[in-house]
Amino acid sequence: MILAAITIETPETVNSVFGFFTKGGLFMWPLLACSIVSVTMMILRGLALRRNKVMPPLVENEIERLTPGESPERLSRIVHHDGSSLSRIARVALQYLRSPRSENVEAVQTRARHEMVRLEKGLIILEVIVGIAPLLGLIGAVSGLVHVFSQLGLNSGASDTRQIALGISEALNATVFGLSIAVPTLIGFTYFSRKVEVMSVEMETLVVELISKCYYGRSSREYVPAKAGAASSLPISTPVV
């Protein structure tokens, strides 16, 4: 019985949605494209910005487990085979361990900025859609109103008033559609932007902790010996200042 009711109501719902779309005018098509792009981008960003993918627990736990002055050989092997943002930043920090600490920090900061760009990839599209969707809806509404008032006076009596009312309601369909796209897109953009910001701070804290542990106990004139099994991945030895 429930299935029969759904079957009966579904065509009416489809016709209602289709009628709403077709009555909105020409600008409903770019708004439809914006909605498809927005949903697709939010799904892709949701998959790409998963915490376990950006900051694998194995790498995070290994950095926290590392004791000051301990050889980071095990961590070096882990990050070498991992493609996450945290692993790439940690890999740069480990590669520059035989350089002065200031050079290491500078190299890590450069890589961190690059990773931030990677994490924010696609968010600019959501930001653009948040701005243009209401404007497209407004243009569609204005275009519809222009069409309605251009027909004003061609008919007479109650039918003329009825046609104006129907035309105005149809013209506002584009505005409703534009706002319905902009609101969830704004929520998604704000959420993902905040998520990137939080994870970047957490990664910065972990890498600073890693550098502090690796440079623990080194004197200003000490040369850093090559690590066993990791000499090929480290640069030429330079004195630490």
N, C-alpha and C positions, 0 to 999 in steps of 0.2 A: 504493500500500500504506500509506504514511504517512497519506494523506488518509483512508483507510478506518478506520485506527486512531483518528484524531482524531474522526471521526464517531461511532465506537462509544463513546469515552470521554467525549465532550461531554455527552450526556444524564446520565451518572452524576455528572459534576461539577456540573451544574446542579441535579440532584436533591439532591446532598450539601449544596450551598450553601443551597438552598431549605429543606431539612430543618433545617439548623443555625439558619436564621433563624426558622422557624416554632416550633421547640422552645424558643426563648429567651423566649417569653412576650410580654406586652403592651408591655413597655418596649423591645422591639427596634424598634418603629416610631419613637418619638422619636429613638432612636440612629441610625436610617437617615436621618431628616431632618437630624440634625447632620452626618452624613457627607457628604450632598449639599451642604449649605451650606458646609462646610469646603472641599471640593474646588472648588466654584464660586468662593469668595472667594479662595483661593490662586491660581487661574488669573487672576482679575481683577487682583489685586495684582501678580502677576508681569508682566502686560502693562502696568500703569500705572506700575510702578517701574523700567522699563527706563532705564538710564543715559542713552541717547541722547534719550529723551523728557523726562526731568527736567532734564538738563544737556546741551543740544545742543552738539556739538563746534564748530559755527560761532560760537556766542556765547562759549564758553569760550576758543577761540583768539583771538577779537577782543579780549577783555579782556586776555589775556596779551600780545597784540601791541601794545596801546596803550602809548605812551611817556608818562612823566610830563609833565604840562602840555599834552599834545596834545588837540585838540578831539575829543570823543567822538561827533561827528555821525554817523559811519558806524555805530557801535555802536547809537546811538539809533534809526536806521532799521531795523536788524536786529531789535532786541528789540521794536520797535513791531508787527511782523508775526508775532511768535512767541508761542505760548501756554504755553511751558514755565515751570516754577517759577523757574528761574534768570533767565529773561528778565523775568518779572514783578517779581522783586526788583531786578534791574538797572534796570528802567524807573523804579521808585520812586526809586532813587539818582540817576538822571539828571534826574528831574523836580524834585528838591530841590537841584540844584547851586547855585542862586542864593540858597539859604538858608544860614545858618551851618552849619558842619560838624556840630555837636552835634545840630541839628535833623534834619539829613539822616540821621545815624546812628540817631536815635530812630525816624524814619519807616521806615527799612530794617529795623530790629529788629521793629517792629510787623508789617510785611509778612512777614518771615521766620517769625514765629510763626504767622501765618495759613497760610503755605505748609506748615509742619510739620503742622498739623492736616489739611490736604488730603492730604498724603503718608501720614499714619497712618490715613486713613479706611479702615474695614473691619478694621483689626487688632484692635480691641476685640472684634469678633465671634469672631475666632480665639481670643482669650484666654478668652472666655466658654466656648467649646466645649471648650477644654483643661480647664477646671474642671468642667464639668457632665457630660461624657461618661463619665468613670470613675464619677461619683456615680450617674448613671442606670443604668450597668451593675451597680453594687453594689446599688441598689434592686431591679433586676430579679432579681439572684441571691437576695437575701433573700426577695423575694416568692415565688420558685420554691421555696425551701427551706421556707417556711411552708406552701406547698401540699403539699410532699412529706411533711413530718412530720405534717400534719393527717390524712394517709391511713395513718399508721403504726398497725399493729395491726389494720387492717381485713382484711388477708390474713394468711396464716400460712405458716411454713416458708421454704423457699428462695425461693419466688416473692416473698415480702415483702421479703427482702434484696435481691433483684435489682431490684425496683421502686424501692427507695430509692436504690440505686446509679445507676440510670438517671435518676431524678429529680434527683439532685444534679448529675450531669454536664450535664443539660439546663439546670438553674438557673444554672450557671456560664457558659453561652453568652453571656448578656447582659454579664457581666463581661469576658469575652474580647473581645467586640465593642466595648465601651466603651473598653477600653485600646487596641485597635487603631485607634480613631479618634483618641484623645487624643495618642498618640505622634507620628504624622506631622503632626498639627495643631500640636503644640508645636514641632516642627522648623521648620515653615513660619513660625510666629509669630516665633520667635527669629531666623530668617534675614531676614525682611522688616524686623523692628525694627532689626536691626543695619545693614541696607542703608540704611534711612532715616537713621539716625544718621550713617553715613559720608558720605552725600551731603549732609546738612545742614552738616557740618563743611567739606566741600569748597566748597559754595556760599558759606558764610560767608567762607572764605579768599579766594575770587575777588572777592566784593563789597567786602571790606575793601581788597583790592588796587586795585579800580576807584576807590573813594573817595579813596584815597591819591594815585593818579595824577591824578585830576581836581582835587584841591585842592593839588596840588604848586605851590609858589612863591607862594602867595597870602599877602598881608600881612593883619594883623588888622583893618585899616580899609579894605580894598579892597572896592569894589563889583564884582560879577562881571558882565561884559558879556554881553548876550544872544548865544547861539550862532546862527550863520546857519542858517536852515532849521529851527530847533527852537524859535523864540521862542514859538510858539503852545502848546507843550507844557510850558513852564516857568512857575513861579509868578512873582508880582510881585517885583521886585528888592528885596532887603533887604541891609543891610551885613553883612559877614562879621566875626564876633568871634572 
